[in-house]
Amino acid sequence: MTIDVYLSIFTLMFISLGINVLASKFRIPYTVLLVIAGSLLVPLSEIEFFSFITSFQLTPELLFFVFLPVLIFESAYNIKVRNIRENKIAISLLAIVGLLVSTLFIGYIGFWGFQLLGFQIPLLVTLLFGAIISATDPVAVLALFKEFGAPHRLTLIFEGESLFNDGTAFAIFLVLLEVISHGYHGFPTLLHGLFTFSTMIIGGTVFGLFMGFLFSKLIQWVKGHENLEITLTLLVAHFTFLLAEVISANWVIHGHAIHLSSIIATLVASMVIGNYGRFKMSSGVEEYMGKFWEYFAFVTNSLVFILMGLLFTSLTVSLHITWLPILMIIIVVMIARAISIYVSIGIANLLKSEEHIPSNWQHLMAWGSLRGSLAVIMVLLIPDNISLENWPYEFSIKEFIIAITIGSIYFSLLIKATTIGKVVRWLKIDVLLPYEQLSYYKSKALIYMDIIHRSKELYDTHYINAEQYQKFTDYYRRLHEKICEQCAELNINSAHVMENMLRLYTLKIQKNELKALFKHDEISESIYKKNLNILETQTERVEQDSKKLKSLNAYFSTWAGVFNNITRKIVFLPDRKEDPKELYLYYQTQYLLISKVLEEMQQLDKSHLSEIFDDPKAISNVIAIYQELKKVTEQQMQKEIESNQEMLDYLNEQSAIMLLQTVQTDTLTELHDKEIITNKLHVILNKELNQW
């Protein structure tokens, strides 16, 4: 690697930083500006002084083995299995049925369209392009969904589809590529393709589970060594990806090559780390991981999209030959996306096994399907010398597919991405829910009142004079009065909405307290996960204005428990009973969380949040809910104590010991942080105290 390549990499990264600032300022999707910038860099590179800019270029190996595992891990790490499970039908239909419908439609209609335009493009080529372009890229669209306030469930379904259809699309792509390379021989070819596709999906899933749990155990084994934990998360993505490729290249059973999908394997392994392995990490590492991978993905996406622009402008296929096919195929791809969405979601809604997906969501999903890095990766993986006997043109199959692929990507980024905001507003998807409307006005009122109080402090400490103080106070008091009037005019059941807002606030208090307990090792991983699960379930129910959970042990009657009991019956084992120790610790933790909420609620009227939570009836109702929960929890704890007194006495003693050890560690850390003791004393005291 020459110095020009290094200079090119760092220059492109520097340019991407400036583009990020411009994107935020002008509210234009970041990836769109990156591609445009990449295109503009080509004429700049023709100047001798800037010729180094194009020294670093996208290669199939770089994209496939270095960039792609990073993008997959970052996207899958924060996906909650519970949320995927709740929308499994919709996501599965979109990722499999929808992708197949899109691929076949683009293949056959694209073939027919090219014939009308006078281009003799073989069907296998249009099918290959259909597999490439049917994979959606969530990077740009999810950022836009978040910015424009798309509902959480819609965002989740779209992200789930984007993640899982990547693996499906790549499997179809490889099967079609093999058919083009070795020829189509009727039914045996179809059978072989189906076998390859199945082993890739199933084998990739199994291998991903194995690698995910293996690395989770390794992370648990090195817990406390933060650098090792972070390194293992970095390795799991690339190791899983590379080993899946190695196995696919060398594993043959009875003359049949066994292929594993490296994308599916990495996706599954990343989800295991995100939903299981993250609880094995040190608390500091777990908090840092999100930012670490977010930055890593930011750098990767910046390079991929800016290099994508460089790639497009360096095409050898003349635009006067391809502009009409590109325009035609863009229309075909748009229609294919719409059909795949309406068919897949239509089936999901007919099954009625999950919450209905409204038509305006479907319209947005049909329009908001952006294409990006995976499509570029696949098209670059096509061998340069691939050809068919009936290919009549001077430019190669690969050059033609690159042209129509990049054209489609440009359309999705330049047209679709820049209009998603307007489509969201037109479809009224960004309409605020009742509790969000009330929160909007109440929050602004609180901000204005806090500014008024702060102005008084500034005046009292002589930062501002009396005239300035009066000016600020009058201005923000008028704003406060105006926003309060607008809030009073809201046509909603304010008492009910206020109660929901309070419940969301109290659930957040519990989550923070629960995280603190786990961080200080006062509760086990299993207790933390069980309580976190029920708190997140309650939060979603409040946001959707659903019924409250009837009891705190509703967690134990979820589908997971039912599934486990069914499985045990199949293998002739008795139903699993809850461990008394586990159950008691679960209720004990709930008791601590409820007590924390009641403590905060009692102080609410003395807090500045009283500006928001100003409905005495709503406050009284929420306090009553938690008092009843506390009473029920105490009864459950007492029941466990009476039946397991000796065990629970020992349990409480061990909990007390852990708590006291936490106190000594925190005190020692505080003394060291405030430089009351030196580093040498900190090491000595830490060793001595840990011997107790």
C-alpha positions as CSV (number, residue, x, y, z in Angstrom):
1,M,0.0,0.0,0.0
2,T,1.6,3.3,-1.1
3,I,1.5,6.6,0.6
4,D,-1.0,7.8,-1.9
5,V,-3.5,5.2,-0.8
6,Y,-3.1,6.2,2.9
7,L,-3.5,9.9,1.9
8,S,-6.6,9.0,-0.1
9,I,-8.2,7.2,2.9
10,F,-7.6,10.0,5.4
11,T,-8.6,12.6,2.9
12,L,-11.9,10.8,2.1
13,M,-12.6,10.5,5.9
14,F,-11.9,14.2,6.4
15,I,-14.2,15.1,3.5
16,S,-16.9,12.9,5.0
17,L,-16.7,14.9,8.3
18,G,-17.4,18.1,6.4
19,I,-20.3,16.5,4.5
20,N,-21.8,15.3,7.8
21,V,-21.8,18.9,9.1
22,L,-23.4,20.1,5.8
23,A,-26.0,17.3,6.0
24,S,-27.0,18.4,9.5
25,K,-27.2,22.0,8.6
26,F,-29.2,21.7,5.4
27,R,-31.3,18.6,6.6
28,I,-30.2,16.5,3.6
29,P,-29.6,12.7,4.1
30,Y,-25.9,12.2,4.9
31,T,-25.5,9.3,2.5
32,V,-27.0,11.3,-0.4
33,L,-24.3,14.0,0.0
34,L,-21.6,11.4,0.3
35,V,-22.4,9.9,-3.1
36,I,-22.7,13.3,-4.7
37,A,-19.3,14.3,-3.2
38,G,-17.8,11.1,-4.4
39,S,-19.0,11.8,-7.9
40,L,-17.5,15.4,-7.8
41,L,-14.1,14.1,-6.6
42,V,-13.4,12.3,-9.9
43,P,-12.9,15.5,-12.0
44,L,-11.0,17.0,-9.1
45,S,-8.6,14.0,-9.1
46,E,-7.7,14.8,-12.7
47,I,-5.8,17.7,-11.4
48,E,-2.3,16.4,-10.8
49,F,-2.0,17.8,-7.2
50,F,-5.2,15.9,-6.2
51,S,-4.6,12.7,-8.2
52,F,-4.0,10.7,-5.0
53,I,-7.8,11.0,-4.1
54,T,-8.7,8.0,-6.4
55,S,-5.8,5.8,-5.2
56,F,-8.1,4.1,-2.6
57,Q,-10.9,2.2,-4.4
58,L,-13.6,-0.2,-3.6
59,T,-12.7,-3.8,-4.2
60,P,-14.9,-6.9,-3.7
61,E,-12.6,-8.2,-1.0
62,L,-12.5,-5.0,0.9
63,L,-16.2,-4.6,0.8
64,F,-17.1,-8.2,1.5
65,F,-14.6,-9.2,4.2
66,V,-13.9,-5.9,6.0
67,F,-16.8,-3.5,5.6
68,L,-19.8,-5.8,5.4
69,P,-19.3,-7.7,8.8
70,V,-19.0,-4.3,10.5
71,L,-22.3,-3.0,9.0
72,I,-24.1,-6.2,9.8
73,F,-22.9,-6.3,13.4
74,E,-23.8,-2.7,14.1
75,S,-27.3,-3.1,12.8
76,A,-28.0,-6.4,14.5
77,Y,-26.4,-5.7,17.9
78,N,-29.2,-3.4,19.0
79,I,-32.1,-5.5,17.6
80,K,-34.2,-7.0,20.4
81,V,-35.2,-10.6,19.8
82,R,-38.4,-10.0,21.7
83,N,-39.4,-7.2,19.2
84,I,-38.5,-9.4,16.2
85,R,-40.6,-12.2,17.8
86,E,-43.6,-9.9,18.1
87,N,-43.4,-9.1,14.4
88,K,-42.0,-12.3,13.1
89,I,-44.7,-13.0,10.6
90,A,-44.5,-9.6,8.9
91,I,-40.7,-9.5,8.9
92,S,-40.4,-13.1,7.6
93,L,-42.9,-12.5,4.8
94,L,-41.1,-9.3,3.8
95,A,-37.6,-10.8,4.0
96,I,-38.4,-14.1,2.1
97,V,-41.7,-13.9,0.2
98,G,-41.4,-10.2,-0.6
99,L,-37.8,-10.5,-1.8
100,L,-38.6,-13.5,-4.0
101,V,-41.6,-11.6,-5.5
102,S,-39.4,-8.6,-6.1
103,T,-36.6,-10.6,-7.7
104,L,-38.9,-12.6,-10.0
105,F,-40.9,-9.5,-11.0
106,I,-37.8,-7.5,-11.8
107,G,-36.2,-10.4,-13.6
108,Y,-39.2,-11.2,-15.9
109,I,-40.6,-7.7,-16.4
110,G,-37.1,-6.3,-16.8
111,F,-36.3,-8.9,-19.4
112,W,-39.5,-8.0,-21.3
113,G,-38.8,-4.3,-20.9
114,F,-35.3,-4.6,-22.3
115,Q,-36.7,-6.5,-25.3
116,L,-39.1,-3.6,-26.0
117,L,-36.2,-1.1,-25.9
118,G,-34.2,-3.3,-28.3
119,F,-31.7,-4.7,-25.8
120,Q,-31.2,-8.4,-26.0
121,I,-30.5,-9.0,-22.3
122,P,-30.8,-12.7,-21.2
123,L,-33.3,-13.6,-18.5
124,L,-30.6,-14.9,-16.1
125,V,-28.9,-11.5,-16.2
126,T,-32.1,-9.6,-15.3
127,L,-32.9,-12.2,-12.5
128,L,-29.3,-11.7,-11.2
129,F,-30.0,-7.9,-11.1
130,G,-33.3,-8.5,-9.4
131,A,-31.6,-10.3,-6.6
132,I,-29.0,-7.6,-6.3
133,I,-31.4,-4.6,-6.2
134,S,-34.1,-6.2,-4.1
135,A,-32.0,-6.0,-0.9
136,T,-32.9,-2.8,1.0
137,D,-30.3,-0.8,2.9
138,P,-31.5,0.5,6.3
139,V,-28.7,3.0,7.0
140,A,-30.1,6.1,5.4
141,V,-33.8,5.4,5.7
142,L,-33.7,4.5,9.4
143,A,-32.0,7.8,10.2
144,L,-34.7,9.6,8.3
145,F,-37.5,7.6,10.0
146,K,-36.1,8.6,13.4
147,E,-35.8,12.3,12.3
148,F,-39.4,12.5,11.1
149,G,-40.8,10.5,14.0
150,A,-42.0,7.3,12.3
151,P,-43.7,4.9,14.8
152,H,-41.3,2.6,16.7
153,R,-43.0,-0.6,15.3
154,L,-42.8,0.6,11.7
155,T,-39.1,1.4,12.1
156,L,-38.6,-2.1,13.7
157,I,-40.4,-3.9,10.9
158,F,-38.4,-2.1,8.3
159,E,-35.1,-2.7,10.0
160,G,-35.9,-6.4,10.6
161,E,-36.8,-6.8,6.9
162,S,-33.6,-5.0,5.8
163,L,-31.4,-7.1,8.0
164,F,-32.9,-10.5,7.1
165,N,-33.5,-9.9,3.4
166,D,-29.8,-9.1,3.0
167,G,-29.0,-12.8,3.7
168,T,-31.8,-14.0,1.5
169,A,-30.9,-11.8,-1.4
170,F,-27.2,-12.8,-1.2
171,A,-28.1,-16.5,-1.1
172,I,-30.3,-16.1,-4.3
173,F,-27.5,-14.0,-5.9
174,L,-24.9,-16.7,-5.3
175,V,-27.3,-19.4,-6.7
176,L,-28.0,-17.4,-9.9
177,L,-24.3,-16.6,-10.3
178,E,-23.5,-20.3,-10.2
179,V,-26.2,-21.0,-12.7
180,I,-24.8,-18.4,-15.1
181,S,-21.3,-19.7,-14.6
182,H,-22.1,-23.4,-15.1
183,G,-25.2,-23.2,-17.3
184,Y,-28.8,-24.2,-16.7
185,H,-29.6,-27.9,-17.1
186,G,-33.3,-28.1,-16.2
187,F,-34.6,-29.8,-13.1
188,P,-31.2,-30.9,-11.7
189,T,-30.1,-27.3,-11.7
190,L,-33.3,-26.2,-9.9
191,L,-32.9,-28.9,-7.3
192,H,-29.2,-28.1,-6.7
193,G,-30.1,-24.4,-6.4
194,L,-32.8,-25.1,-3.9
195,F,-30.5,-27.3,-1.9
196,T,-27.8,-24.6,-1.9
197,F,-30.2,-21.9,-0.9
198,S,-31.6,-24.1,2.0
199,T,-28.2,-25.0,3.4
200,M,-27.1,-21.4,3.2
201,I,-30.1,-20.1,5.3
202,I,-30.4,-23.0,7.8
203,G,-26.6,-23.7,8.0
204,G,-25.9,-20.0,8.4
205,T,-28.4,-19.7,11.2
206,V,-27.1,-22.7,13.1
207,F,-23.5,-21.6,12.7
208,G,-24.4,-18.0,13.8
209,L,-26.0,-19.3,17.0
210,F,-23.0,-21.4,17.8
211,M,-20.5,-18.5,17.3
212,G,-22.7,-16.1,19.1
213,F,-23.0,-18.2,22.2
214,L,-19.3,-19.2,22.0
215,F,-18.2,-15.6,22.0
216,S,-20.7,-14.7,24.7
217,K,-19.1,-17.3,27.0
218,L,-15.6,-16.0,26.1
219,I,-16.8,-12.5,27.0
220,Q,-18.1,-13.8,30.3
221,W,-14.8,-15.6,30.9
222,V,-12.7,-12.4,30.5
223,K,-15.2,-10.1,32.2
224,G,-13.4,-7.3,34.0
225,H,-10.7,-7.0,31.3
226,E,-12.4,-4.3,29.3
227,N,-10.0,-4.3,26.4
228,L,-10.4,-8.0,25.9
229,E,-14.2,-7.8,26.0
230,I,-14.2,-5.0,23.3
231,T,-11.7,-7.0,21.2
232,L,-13.9,-10.1,21.4
233,T,-17.0,-8.2,20.1
234,L,-14.8,-6.9,17.2
235,L,-13.6,-10.5,16.5
236,V,-17.0,-12.1,16.6
237,A,-18.3,-10.3,13.5
238,H,-15.3,-11.0,11.3
239,F,-14.5,-14.5,12.6
240,T,-18.1,-15.6,12.1
241,F,-18.1,-14.2,8.6
242,L,-14.7,-15.5,7.6
243,L,-15.2,-19.0,9.1
244,A,-18.6,-19.4,7.3
245,E,-16.8,-18.6,4.0
246,V,-14.0,-21.1,4.8
247,I,-16.5,-23.8,5.6
248,S,-18.5,-23.1,2.4
249,A,-15.3,-23.3,0.4
250,N,-14.1,-26.7,1.9
251,W,-17.1,-28.6,3.3
252,V,-18.3,-31.4,1.0
253,I,-20.7,-34.2,2.0
254,H,-21.3,-37.1,-0.4
255,G,-20.1,-35.0,-3.3
256,H,-22.4,-32.0,-2.4
257,A,-20.8,-28.8,-1.4
258,I,-22.3,-27.4,1.8
259,H,-22.6,-23.6,1.7
260,L,-23.3,-21.4,4.8
261,S,-24.5,-17.9,4.4
262,S,-21.8,-15.7,6.0
263,I,-24.3,-12.8,6.1
264,I,-27.0,-14.9,8.0
265,A,-24.3,-16.4,10.3
266,T,-22.9,-12.9,11.2
267,L,-26.4,-11.5,11.6
268,V,-27.5,-14.2,14.0
269,A,-24.2,-14.2,15.9
270,S,-24.5,-10.4,16.3
271,M,-28.1,-10.7,17.6
272,V,-27.0,-13.3,20.1
273,I,-24.2,-11.0,21.4
274,G,-26.7,-8.1,21.5
275,N,-29.5,-10.0,23.4
276,Y,-27.4,-12.5,25.4
277,G,-23.7,-11.6,25.4
278,R,-24.2,-8.0,26.4
279,F,-25.3,-9.1,29.8
280,K,-22.0,-10.9,30.2
281,M,-20.0,-7.7,29.7
282,S,-18.7,-5.3,32.4
283,S,-21.1,-2.5,32.9
284,G,-18.7,0.1,31.6
285,V,-18.0,-1.9,28.4
286,E,-21.8,-2.5,27.8
287,E,-22.4,1.2,27.9
288,Y,-19.5,2.0,25.7
289,M,-20.2,-0.7,23.1
290,G,-23.1,1.1,21.4
291,K,-21.0,4.2,20.8
292,F,-18.0,2.2,19.7
293,W,-19.9,0.3,17.0
294,E,-21.9,3.4,16.0
295,Y,-18.6,5.2,15.3
296,F,-17.2,2.1,13.5
297,A,-20.2,1.9,11.3
298,F,-20.1,5.6,10.6
299,V,-16.6,5.4,9.3
300,T,-17.4,2.3,7.2
301,N,-20.6,3.8,5.7
302,S,-18.8,7.1,5.0
303,L,-16.1,5.4,3.0
304,V,-18.5,3.0,1.2
305,F,-20.9,5.8,0.0
306,I,-18.3,8.3,-1.0
307,L,-16.4,5.6,-2.9
308,M,-19.7,4.6,-4.5
309,G,-19.8,8.0,-6.1
310,L,-16.2,7.6,-7.3
311,L,-17.2,4.2,-8.8
312,F,-20.2,5.4,-10.7
313,T,-18.3,8.2,-12.5
314,S,-15.6,5.8,-13.5
315,L,-17.9,3.5,-15.4
316,T,-16.8,2.4,-18.8
317,V,-20.3,1.9,-20.2
318,S,-21.4,5.0,-22.1
319,L,-24.4,6.8,-20.6
320,H,-26.0,7.5,-24.0
321,I,-26.3,3.7,-24.3
322,T,-27.6,2.9,-20.8
323,W,-29.7,5.9,-19.8
324,L,-32.9,4.5,-21.3
325,P,-32.5,1.0,-19.8
326,I,-31.7,2.7,-16.4
327,L,-34.8,4.8,-16.5
328,M,-36.9,1.7,-17.5
329,I,-35.5,-0.5,-14.8
330,I,-35.9,2.2,-12.1
331,I,-39.7,2.1,-12.9
332,V,-39.7,-1.7,-12.8
333,V,-37.9,-1.7,-9.5
334,M,-40.3,0.7,-8.0
335,I,-43.3,-1.3,-9.1
336,A,-41.7,-4.5,-7.9
337,R,-41.1,-3.0,-4.4
338,A,-44.7,-1.9,-4.2
339,I,-46.1,-5.3,-5.2
340,S,-43.8,-7.1,-2.8
341,I,-44.8,-4.9,0.1
342,Y,-48.6,-5.1,-0.5
343,V,-48.5,-8.8,-1.1
344,S,-46.4,-9.6,2.0
345,I,-48.2,-7.2,4.4
346,G,-51.5,-8.2,2.9
347,I,-50.8,-11.9,3.8
348,A,-49.6,-10.9,7.3
349,N,-52.8,-8.9,7.9
350,L,-55.0,-11.7,6.6
351,L,-53.3,-14.1,9.1
352,K,-54.3,-11.8,11.9
353,S,-51.6,-13.3,14.2
354,E,-50.0,-9.9,14.8
355,E,-51.2,-6.4,15.1
356,H,-52.7,-4.9,11.9
357,I,-50.3,-2.9,9.7
358,P,-52.1,0.1,8.4
359,S,-52.1,1.1,4.7
360,N,-50.2,4.3,5.2
361,W,-47.3,2.4,6.7
362,Q,-47.3,0.1,3.6
363,H,-47.2,3.1,1.3
364,L,-44.1,4.5,3.2
365,M,-42.3,1.2,3.1
366,A,-43.0,0.9,-0.6
367,W,-41.5,4.4,-1.2
368,G,-38.8,4.4,1.5
369,S,-36.8,1.4,0.2
370,L,-33.3,2.8,-0.3
371,R,-30.5,0.7,-1.9
372,G,-26.9,1.0,-0.9
373,S,-23.8,-0.9,0.2
374,L,-24.9,-4.5,-0.1
375,A,-26.0,-4.0,-3.7
376,V,-22.6,-2.5,-4.5
377,I,-20.9,-5.4,-2.8
378,M,-22.8,-8.0,-4.7
379,V,-22.3,-6.4,-8.1
380,L,-18.6,-6.1,-7.5
381,L,-18.4,-9.8,-6.6
382,I,-19.5,-10.7,-10.1
383,P,-16.4,-12.0,-12.0
384,D,-15.1,-9.7,-14.6
385,N,-15.0,-12.5,-17.2
386,I,-18.5,-13.8,-16.6
387,S,-20.4,-14.2,-19.9
388,L,-23.1,-16.0,-21.8
389,E,-23.1,-17.4,-25.3
390,N,-25.8,-15.1,-26.5
391,W,-24.4,-11.9,-25.0
392,P,-24.2,-9.6,-28.1
393,Y,-22.5,-6.4,-26.7
394,E,-19.0,-5.1,-26.4
395,F,-19.4,-4.1,-22.7
396,S,-19.5,-7.0,-20.3
397,I,-22.4,-8.4,-18.3
398,K,-20.8,-7.0,-15.1
399,E,-20.4,-3.5,-16.6
400,F,-24.0,-3.5,-17.7
401,I,-25.3,-4.7,-14.3
402,I,-23.1,-2.1,-12.5
403,A,-24.6,0.7,-14.7
404,I,-28.2,-0.2,-14.0
405,T,-27.5,-1.0,-10.3
406,I,-25.7,2.3,-9.6
407,G,-28.4,4.2,-11.6
408,S,-31.1,2.6,-9.4
409,I,-29.1,3.4,-6.2
410,Y,-28.7,7.0,-7.3
411,F,-32.4,7.3,-7.9
412,S,-33.2,5.9,-4.5
413,L,-30.8,8.2,-2.8
414,L,-31.3,11.4,-4.7
415,I,-35.1,11.2,-5.2
416,K,-36.6,8.8,-2.6
417,A,-34.3,9.7,0.4
418,T,-34.8,13.4,-0.1
419,T,-38.6,13.1,-0.3
420,I,-39.2,10.7,2.6
421,G,-40.0,13.6,4.9
422,K,-42.7,14.9,2.6
423,V,-44.2,11.4,2.2
424,V,-44.2,10.9,6.0
425,R,-46.1,14.2,6.5
426,W,-48.4,13.5,3.5
427,L,-49.3,10.1,4.9
428,K,-49.8,11.7,8.4
429,I,-47.4,9.1,9.9
430,D,-45.7,11.8,12.0
431,V,-48.9,12.7,13.8
432,L,-48.3,13.0,17.5
433,L,-50.0,10.6,19.8
434,P,-52.2,12.1,22.6
435,Y,-49.5,11.7,25.3
436,E,-46.9,13.2,22.9
437,Q,-49.1,16.2,22.2
438,L,-49.5,16.9,25.9
439,S,-45.8,16.2,26.5
440,Y,-45.0,18.8,23.7
441,Y,-46.8,21.6,25.4
442,K,-46.0,20.6,29.0
443,S,-42.3,20.3,28.1
444,K,-42.1,23.8,26.5
445,A,-43.9,25.2,29.5
446,L,-41.4,23.6,31.8
447,I,-38.5,24.9,29.7
448,Y,-39.8,28.5,29.8
449,M,-40.4,28.3,33.6
450,D,-36.9,27.0,34.2
451,I,-35.5,29.9,32.1
452,I,-37.4,32.3,34.2
453,H,-36.0,30.8,37.4
454,R,-32.5,30.8,36.0
455,S,-32.9,34.4,35.0
456,K,-33.7,35.2,38.6
457,E,-30.5,33.4,39.7
458,L,-28.4,35.3,37.2
459,Y,-29.9,38.6,38.5
460,D,-29.2,37.7,42.1
461,T,-25.6,36.8,41.3
462,H,-25.2,40.1,39.3
463,Y,-24.6,38.4,35.9
464,I,-27.4,40.6,34.5
465,N,-28.9,43.9,35.6
466,A,-32.5,44.7,36.6
467,E,-33.4,45.9,33.1
468,Q,-32.1,42.7,31.4
469,Y,-33.8,40.5,34.1
470,Q,-37.1,42.2,33.5
471,K,-36.7,41.9,29.7
472,F,-36.0,38.1,29.9
473,T,-38.7,37.5,32.5
474,D,-41.4,39.3,30.6
475,Y,-40.5,37.6,27.3
476,Y,-40.5,34.0,28.6
477,R,-43.5,34.6,30.8
478,R,-45.5,35.6,27.8
479,L,-44.3,32.4,26.0
480,H,-45.2,30.4,29.0
481,E,-48.7,31.8,29.2
482,K,-49.3,31.3,25.5
483,I,-48.2,27.6,25.6
484,C,-50.3,27.0,28.6
485,E,-53.3,28.4,26.8
486,Q,-52.6,26.1,23.8
487,C,-52.3,23.1,26.1
488,A,-55.6,23.9,27.7
489,E,-57.3,23.9,24.3
490,L,-56.2,20.4,23.5
491,N,-59.1,18.2,22.7
492,I,-57.9,15.1,24.6
493,N,-58.7,13.2,27.8
494,S,-55.9,15.0,29.7
495,A,-56.4,13.1,32.9
496,H,-55.9,9.7,31.2
497,V,-53.1,11.0,29.0
498,M,-51.3,12.5,32.1
499,E,-51.6,9.2,33.8
500,N,-49.9,7.4,30.9
501,M,-47.1,10.0,30.9
502,L,-46.6,9.4,34.6
503,R,-46.5,5.7,34.1
504,L,-43.8,6.1,31.4
505,Y,-41.9,8.3,33.8
506,T,-42.1,5.8,36.6
507,L,-41.1,2.9,34.3
508,K,-38.0,4.9,33.3
509,I,-37.2,5.4,37.0
510,Q,-37.4,1.6,37.5
511,K,-35.2,0.9,34.5
512,N,-32.5,3.3,35.8
513,E,-32.7,1.8,39.3
514,L,-32.6,-1.7,37.8
515,K,-29.5,-0.9,35.7
516,A,-27.8,0.6,38.8
517,L,-28.5,-2.6,40.8
518,F,-27.0,-4.8,38.0
519,K,-24.0,-2.5,37.6
520,H,-23.1,-2.9,41.2
521,D,-23.6,-6.7,41.1
522,E,-26.5,-6.5,43.6
523,I,-28.7,-8.7,41.3
524,S,-27.8,-11.5,39.0
525,E,-28.0,-11.5,35.2
526,S,-31.1,-13.6,35.0
527,I,-33.0,-11.4,37.5
528,Y,-31.9,-8.3,35.6
529,K,-33.1,-9.7,32.3
530,K,-36.5,-10.9,33.7
531,N,-37.2,-7.5,35.3
532,L,-36.0,-5.6,32.3
533,N,-38.3,-7.7,30.1
534,I,-41.4,-6.9,32.1
535,L,-40.5,-3.2,32.3
536,E,-40.0,-2.9,28.5
537,T,-43.3,-4.8,28.0
538,Q,-45.1,-2.4,30.3
539,T,-43.6,0.6,28.5
540,E,-44.8,-0.6,25.1
541,R,-48.3,-1.3,26.5
542,V,-48.4,2.3,27.9
543,E,-47.2,3.8,24.6
544,Q,-49.8,1.9,22.7
545,D,-52.4,2.7,25.4
546,S,-53.0,-1.0,26.0
547,K,-54.3,-2.7,29.2
548,K,-52.0,-2.9,32.2
549,L,-50.3,-6.2,33.1
550,K,-52.5,-7.9,35.7
551,S,-49.6,-9.0,37.9
552,L,-45.8,-8.7,38.2
553,N,-45.3,-12.4,37.5
554,A,-47.0,-12.0,34.1
555,Y,-43.5,-12.6,32.8
556,F,-43.6,-16.2,33.9
557,S,-46.7,-16.9,31.7
558,T,-45.2,-15.6,28.5
559,W,-44.8,-17.7,25.3
560,A,-41.2,-18.6,26.3
561,G,-42.5,-20.5,29.4
562,V,-45.2,-22.2,27.4
563,F,-42.8,-23.2,24.7
564,N,-40.3,-24.6,27.2
565,N,-43.1,-26.7,28.9
566,I,-44.3,-28.0,25.5
567,T,-40.7,-28.9,24.6
568,R,-40.2,-30.8,27.8
569,K,-43.4,-32.8,27.3
570,I,-42.2,-33.8,23.8
571,V,-39.1,-35.4,25.4
572,F,-41.2,-36.8,28.3
573,L,-39.9,-34.5,31.0
574,P,-42.1,-32.9,33.7
575,D,-43.1,-29.3,33.4
576,R,-40.3,-27.0,34.7
577,K,-41.2,-25.3,38.0
578,E,-39.8,-21.9,38.9
579,D,-36.9,-22.0,41.3
580,P,-38.0,-20.6,44.7
581,K,-34.7,-18.7,45.0
582,E,-35.1,-17.2,41.6
583,L,-38.7,-16.3,42.2
584,Y,-37.9,-14.6,45.6
585,L,-35.1,-12.6,44.1
586,Y,-37.4,-11.5,41.3
587,Y,-40.0,-10.2,43.7
588,Q,-37.3,-8.7,46.0
589,T,-36.0,-6.7,43.0
590,Q,-39.5,-5.6,42.0
591,Y,-40.0,-4.5,45.6
592,L,-36.9,-2.3,45.5
593,L,-38.0,-0.8,42.2
594,I,-41.5,-0.1,43.4
595,S,-40.1,1.5,46.6
596,K,-37.9,3.8,44.5
597,V,-40.9,4.9,42.4
598,L,-43.0,5.7,45.4
599,E,-40.1,7.6,46.9
600,E,-39.8,9.7,43.8
601,M,-43.5,10.2,43.5
602,Q,-43.7,11.6,47.0
603,Q,-41.1,14.2,46.1
604,L,-42.7,15.1,42.8
605,D,-44.6,18.2,44.0
606,K,-41.2,19.6,45.2
607,S,-39.5,19.0,41.8
608,H,-39.5,21.2,38.8
609,L,-41.3,18.4,37.0
610,S,-44.4,19.5,38.9
611,E,-44.8,21.9,36.0
612,I,-45.5,18.9,33.7
613,F,-47.2,16.5,36.2
614,D,-49.7,18.9,37.6
615,D,-52.8,16.7,37.7
616,P,-53.4,15.6,41.3
617,K,-55.9,12.9,40.3
618,A,-53.4,11.3,37.8
619,I,-50.6,11.4,40.4
620,S,-53.0,9.8,43.0
621,N,-54.0,7.1,40.6
622,V,-50.4,6.2,39.7
623,I,-49.4,6.2,43.4
624,A,-52.3,3.9,44.1
625,I,-51.2,1.5,41.4
626,Y,-47.7,1.2,42.8
627,Q,-48.9,0.9,46.4
628,E,-51.1,-2.0,45.4
629,L,-48.2,-3.5,43.5
630,K,-46.0,-3.1,46.5
631,K,-48.6,-4.8,48.7
632,V,-49.0,-7.8,46.3
633,T,-45.2,-8.1,46.0
634,E,-44.8,-8.1,49.8
635,Q,-47.4,-10.9,50.0
636,Q,-45.5,-12.9,47.3
637,M,-42.2,-12.4,49.1
638,Q,-43.7,-13.4,52.5
639,K,-45.2,-16.6,50.9
640,E,-41.7,-17.6,49.6
641,I,-40.1,-16.8,53.0
642,E,-42.6,-19.0,54.9
643,S,-42.0,-22.0,52.6
644,N,-38.2,-21.5,52.3
645,Q,-37.0,-19.7,55.4
646,E,-33.6,-21.2,55.8
647,M,-32.6,-20.8,52.2
648,L,-33.8,-17.3,52.1
649,D,-32.0,-16.3,55.2
650,Y,-28.8,-17.5,53.6
651,L,-29.8,-15.6,50.4
652,N,-30.3,-12.4,52.2
653,E,-27.0,-12.8,54.0
654,Q,-25.2,-13.2,50.7
655,S,-27.0,-10.2,49.2
656,A,-25.9,-8.1,52.2
657,I,-22.3,-9.3,51.8
658,M,-22.4,-8.3,48.1
659,L,-23.9,-4.9,49.0
660,L,-21.3,-4.2,51.6
661,Q,-18.5,-5.2,49.2
662,T,-20.0,-2.7,46.7
663,V,-19.9,0.0,49.3
664,Q,-16.3,-0.6,50.1
665,T,-15.4,-0.6,46.3
666,D,-17.4,2.6,45.7
667,T,-15.8,4.4,48.7
668,L,-12.3,3.4,47.7
669,T,-13.0,4.6,44.1
670,E,-14.3,7.9,45.4
671,L,-11.2,8.4,47.5
672,H,-9.0,7.7,44.5
673,D,-10.9,9.8,42.1
674,K,-10.8,12.8,44.4
675,E,-7.0,12.2,44.9
676,I,-7.3,11.8,48.6
677,I,-5.3,8.6,48.2
678,T,-2.5,8.0,45.7
679,N,-2.4,5.3,43.0
680,K,-0.1,3.2,45.2
681,L,-2.5,3.3,48.2
682,H,-5.4,2.5,45.9
683,V,-3.7,-0.7,44.7
684,I,-2.7,-1.7,48.2
685,L,-6.1,-1.0,49.8
686,N,-7.9,-2.7,46.8
687,K,-5.9,-5.9,47.3
688,E,-6.3,-5.9,51.1
689,L,-10.1,-5.2,51.0
690,N,-10.7,-7.9,48.4
691,Q,-9.2,-10.5,50.6
692,W,-12.1,-10.2,53.1
